[in-house]
């Protein structure tokens, strides 16, 4: 999920006739503030297609979660209680990662992305017991493999980037649900549900979607140690930071080590400067989103449907803001995470607040590795 910047010509100094600037000055400071607010809003909501994307991913999640909750499907399945959340998670994040223009290509990618999530869950189920013999945290060590793939598979373009992310998401969801070997049939059914639930909204949205094309600053190759492929270095940076978090959890104990691992995985950029920017934006968004979610906790018992609606709106904002404003996207997701945990019965304030310090730990370690151990620098015009 790349953090892409686009400069809008509207509202940019010098973009219009000379008279426009003089008119703004004559109108006073209120007009200037209004213009700045409009530019800020444009950065969050770059176009109707992003709103459609947000509605689509919420719809995909809702369809998958409802189908997974049907007794006719979940009855008799080992781990059937997790089917709804697993299918919803697969469909949601596949819809986030998909970025094609044509419906046929989008449907193909969504199928592959959901399959990648199933693969990730199966990896967690298979590897966690094996890696448990290496240390006390076999599940967290499995997440280290996913963290590496998130960075390394960016080498294979948009689809490769999405597959790496989906493998990690599958691992994370299986880790959170505590799945075992007996749950593998349920995981496969969750994948099948997610495929249908994510493809149908994409087909219906049709040509109204125009995925954001990565800006040159995102696509430009960086230089790593010994001229290694930048994607390999990005994968190693995420994996090393994740491994440090696992060791830290072993020594001092973390409330939710997986949250810190996720933070260090997704803040890694294609240069040290890019990583620093993403760390700052992720921390800032989390510092805003978590308190907002905590402030809404009374609604979890008084008006859960209202809180579900707020979570859905937050995810739409997430999709709208993600290309241009990574900080707002992270804040929207942090809010969604807190309120959905509350709705599903979690009421530990310590756990909710740990989202903040786990993000700080993960971001700081990701940045430290990016700056010290394996620094990437942007390629200059002279190569």
C-alpha positions in Angstrom: 0.0 0.0 0.0 2.0 2.9 -1.2 1.7 6.5 0.0 1.4 8.5 -3.2 1.5 12.3 -3.5 -0.4 14.1 -6.2 -0.2 17.9 -6.5 -3.5 19.5 -7.6 -3.2 22.4 -9.9 -6.4 23.9 -8.5 -5.6 26.2 -5.6 -1.9 26.2 -6.3 -0.2 29.6 -6.3 0.3 30.8 -9.8 -2.0 28.3 -11.3 -4.7 30.7 -12.4 -4.7 34.2 -13.8 -2.9 37.0 -12.0 -6.2 38.6 -11.1 -7.2 35.5 -9.0 -4.4 36.1 -6.5 -5.3 39.7 -6.2 -8.9 38.9 -5.7 -8.0 36.4 -2.9 -5.9 39.1 -1.2 -8.7 41.6 -1.5 -11.2 39.1 0.0 -9.1 39.0 3.2 -7.6 36.1 5.3 -10.9 34.2 5.5 -10.8 33.6 1.8 -7.2 32.3 2.1 -8.2 30.0 4.9 -11.1 28.7 2.8 -8.8 28.0 -0.1 -6.3 26.2 2.1 -9.2 24.1 3.5 -10.4 23.2 0.0 -6.9 22.2 -1.0 -6.6 20.0 2.2 -10.0 18.4 1.4 -8.9 17.7 -2.2 -5.8 15.9 -0.8 -8.1 13.6 1.3 -10.7 13.1 -1.4 -9.0 13.3 -4.8 -12.1 12.2 -6.7 -15.3 10.2 -6.9 -13.4 7.1 -7.8 -11.8 6.9 -4.4 -15.2 7.2 -2.7 -16.4 4.3 -4.9 -13.3 2.3 -3.9 -14.1 2.9 -0.2 -17.7 1.9 -0.7 -16.6 -1.2 -2.6 -14.2 -2.5 0.1 -16.8 -1.9 2.8 -19.4 -3.8 0.7 -17.0 -6.7 0.1 -16.3 -7.0 3.8 -20.1 -6.9 4.6 -21.0 -9.5 2.0 -18.2 -11.9 3.1 -18.9 -11.4 6.8 -22.6 -12.0 6.4 -22.1 -15.1 4.2 -19.5 -16.5 6.8 -22.1 -16.0 9.6 -24.8 -18.1 7.8 -25.4 -21.3 9.8 -25.8 -23.2 6.6 -22.2 -22.5 5.7 -20.5 -22.4 9.1 -22.3 -25.2 10.8 -20.2 -28.3 11.3 -16.9 -26.5 10.4 -14.1 -26.7 12.9 -13.4 -23.1 13.9 -16.7 -22.0 12.2 -17.0 -19.1 14.6 -14.0 -17.5 12.9 -15.3 -17.9 9.4 -17.2 -14.6 9.2 -14.2 -12.4 10.4 -11.7 -14.4 8.3 -13.7 -14.2 5.1 -14.4 -10.5 5.7 -10.8 -9.7 6.3 -9.7 -11.6 3.2 -12.2 -9.7 1.1 -11.6 -6.3 2.6 -7.8 -6.2 2.2 -7.9 -7.9 -1.2 -10.1 -5.0 -2.3 -7.7 -2.5 -0.8 -4.7 -4.0 -2.7 -6.4 -4.5 -6.0 -5.5 -1.6 -8.4 -6.5 -2.4 -12.0 -8.7 -0.4 -14.4 -10.4 -3.2 -16.4 -13.0 -5.3 -14.6 -11.6 -8.6 -16.0 -8.1 -7.8 -14.8 -9.5 -6.7 -11.4 -11.4 -9.9 -11.0 -8.4 -12.0 -11.8 -6.3 -10.0 -9.3 -8.9 -10.3 -6.6 -9.0 -14.1 -7.0 -5.2 -14.2 -6.7 -5.2 -11.9 -3.7 -7.8 -13.9 -1.8 -5.8 -17.0 -2.6 -2.7 -15.4 -1.3 -4.5 -14.6 2.0 -5.5 -18.3 2.3 -1.8 -19.2 1.6 -0.7 -16.8 4.4 -3.2 -18.3 6.9 -2.0 -21.8 5.9 1.6 -20.7 6.4 0.8 -19.6 9.9 -1.0 -22.8 10.7 2.0 -24.9 9.3 5.0 -22.9 10.4 4.0 -21.6 13.9 4.3 -25.0 15.6 7.6 -25.7 13.8 9.1 -22.3 14.7 7.8 -22.7 18.2 10.7 -25.2 18.7 13.1 -22.3 17.9 11.7 -20.0 20.6 8.6 -19.3 22.6 7.0 -17.2 19.9 6.5 -19.4 16.8 3.5 -17.4 15.6 5.4 -14.1 15.8 8.4 -15.7 14.0 6.0 -16.7 11.2 4.9 -13.1 10.9 8.6 -12.2 10.2 8.4 -14.3 7.0 5.3 -12.4 6.0 7.0 -9.1 6.8 9.8 -10.0 4.4 7.4 -10.9 1.6 5.6 -7.6 1.9 8.7 -5.8 0.8 10.3 -8.3 -1.5 7.3 -9.1 -3.6 7.0 -5.4 -4.6 9.7 -6.4 -7.1 6.9 -7.9 -9.2 4.7 -4.8 -9.6 1.3 -3.9 -8.3 0.0 -7.5 -8.1 3.2 -8.7 -6.5 3.0 -6.0 -3.9 -0.7 -6.9 -3.2 0.1 -10.6 -2.9 2.9 -10.0 -0.4 0.6 -7.9 1.7 -2.2 -10.5 1.5 0.1 -13.3 2.6 1.0 -11.2 5.7 -2.7 -10.3 6.3 -3.6 -14.0 6.1 -0.9 -14.8 8.6 -2.1 -12.0 10.9 -5.8 -13.1 10.8 -4.9 -16.7 11.5 -2.7 -15.6 14.3 -5.4 -13.5 15.8 -8.0 -16.3 15.6 -5.5 -18.9 17.0 -6.2 -21.3 14.1 -4.8 -24.8 13.9 -4.5 -27.7 11.4 -8.1 -28.7 11.9 -9.2 -25.2 10.7 -7.6 -25.5 7.3 -11.0 -26.5 5.6 -12.6 -23.4 7.2 -9.7 -21.2 5.9 -10.3 -22.5 2.3 -14.0 -21.9 2.5 -13.3 -18.4 3.8 -11.1 -17.8 0.8 -13.9 -18.9 -1.6 -16.4 -16.7 0.1 -14.0 -13.7 -0.1 -13.4 -14.3 -3.8 -17.1 -13.9 -4.6 -17.7 -11.1 -2.1 -14.8 -9.0 -3.5 -15.4 -9.6 -7.2 -19.1 -8.8 -7.3 -18.8 -5.2 -6.0 -15.8 -4.6 -8.4 -17.7 -5.8 -11.4 -20.7 -3.6 -10.5 -18.5 -0.5 -9.9 -17.2 -0.9 -13.4 -15.5 2.0 -15.2 -16.3 4.5 -12.5 -13.0 3.4 -10.8 -9.7 4.9 -11.9 -6.9 3.4 -9.7 -4.2 5.8 -8.7 -1.0 5.3 -10.7 2.1 5.3 -8.6 4.0 8.6 -8.8 7.5 8.7 -10.1 8.9 9.1 -6.6 7.4 5.8 -5.6 8.4 3.9 -8.7 11.9 5.3 -9.0 14.5 2.6 -8.0 16.7 3.2 -5.0 20.2 2.1 -4.3 21.0 -0.5 -1.6 24.2 -1.9 -0.2 26.3 -3.6 -2.9 23.7 -2.4 -5.4 21.2 -5.1 -4.2 17.7 -5.0 -5.5 15.8 -2.4 -3.4 12.8 -4.7 -2.9 15.1 -7.3 -1.3 16.5 -4.7 1.0 13.0 -3.5 1.9 12.0 -7.0 2.7 15.1 -7.5 4.9 14.5 -4.2 6.7 11.0 -5.3 7.6 12.1 -8.8 8.6 15.0 -7.6 10.8 12.8 -5.0 12.6 10.1 -7.7 13.1 12.7 -10.1 14.5 13.9 -7.5 16.9 10.3 -7.0 18.1 9.9 -10.8 18.6 13.0 -10.8 20.8 11.8 -7.7 22.6 8.5 -9.5 23.3 10.4 -12.5 24.6 12.4 -10.3 27.1 9.9 -7.7 28.3 6.6 -8.8 27.0 4.4 -6.6 24.7 0.7 -6.3 24.9 0.2 -7.0 21.2 3.5 -7.8 19.4 1.7 -8.3 16.1 0.7 -4.6 16.1 4.3 -3.6 16.4 5.3 -6.0 13.7 2.6 -4.7 11.4 3.8 -1.1 12.0 7.4 -1.8 11.2 6.3 -3.8 8.1 4.2 -1.2 6.5 6.3 1.9 7.2 9.2 0.6 5.1 9.6 2.8 2.0 11.9 2.6 -1.0 14.4 5.1 0.6 15.4 6.1 4.1 13.7 9.5 3.7 10.5 7.8 2.5 10.5 5.5 5.5 11.0 8.4 7.9 8.0 10.2 6.3 5.8 7.1 6.6 6.8 6.5 10.2 5.9 10.1 11.1 2.5 9.9 9.3 1.6 6.5 10.8 2.4 7.6 14.4 0.5 10.9 13.9 -2.6 9.1 12.5 -2.6 6.6 15.3 -2.2 9.3 18.0 -5.5 10.8 16.6 -7.4 7.7 15.7 -7.0 5.8 18.9 -8.3 8.5 21.3 -11.3 9.1 18.9 -12.1 5.4 19.1 -11.8 5.4 22.9 -14.2 8.4 23.1 -16.8 6.4 21.2 -16.6 3.3 23.4 -19.9 4.1 25.3 -21.7 3.6 22.0 -20.5 -0.1 21.9 -23.3 -1.1 24.3 -25.8 1.7 23.8 -25.8 2.0 20.0 -23.6 -0.7 18.4 -25.2 -0.2 14.9 -24.3 3.4 15.0 -20.7 2.5 15.9 -20.6 -0.1 13.0 -21.7 2.7 10.7 -19.0 4.9 12.0 -16.4 2.2 11.4 -17.7 1.7 7.9 -17.4 5.5 7.2 -13.9 5.4 8.7 -12.9 2.7 6.2 -14.3 4.7 3.3 -12.2 7.7 4.5 -9.2 5.2 4.7 -9.6 4.3 1.0 -10.1 8.0 0.0 -7.0 9.2 2.0 -4.6 6.3 1.4 -3.0 7.5 -1.8 -2.3 11.1 -0.7 -2.6 11.2 3.1 -1.1 8.2 4.8 -1.5 9.9 8.2 -5.3 10.3 7.8 -5.6 6.7 6.5 -3.8 5.4 9.5 -5.9 7.4 11.8 -9.1 6.2 10.2 -8.0 2.6 10.5 -6.9 3.0 14.1 -10.3 4.3 14.9 -12.0 1.4 13.1 -9.8 -1.2 14.9 -10.7 0.3 18.4 -14.4 0.5 17.8 -14.7 -2.9 16.2 -12.8 -4.5 19.1 -15.2 -2.8 21.5 -18.3 -3.9 19.6 -17.1 -7.5 19.6 -16.7 -7.5 23.4 -13.2 -6.2 24.1 -13.2 -3.5 26.8 -9.6 -3.3 28.0 -8.4 0.3 28.0 -4.8 -1.0 28.3 -5.2 -3.0 25.1 -6.7 0.0 23.2 -3.9 2.3 24.4 -1.3 -0.3 23.5 -2.1 0.4 19.9 -0.3 3.7 20.3 2.9 2.5 21.9 3.1 -0.7 19.8 2.9 1.6 16.7 5.7 3.8 18.3 7.9 0.7 18.9 7.3 -0.7 15.5 7.8 2.5 13.7 10.9 3.4 15.6 12.5 0.0 14.9 11.5 0.1 11.3 13.1 3.5 10.9 16.2 2.5 12.9 16.8 -0.5 10.6 16.2 1.7 7.5 18.6 4.4 8.7 21.4 2.3 10.3 21.6 -1.3 9.2 20.5 -1.4 5.5 20.1 2.2 4.3 18.5 2.8 0.9 19.1 6.1 -0.9 17.2 7.5 -3.8 18.9 7.2 -7.2 20.1 10.6 -8.5 19.8 11.9 -12.0 23.4 10.8 -12.6 22.7 7.3 -11.4 
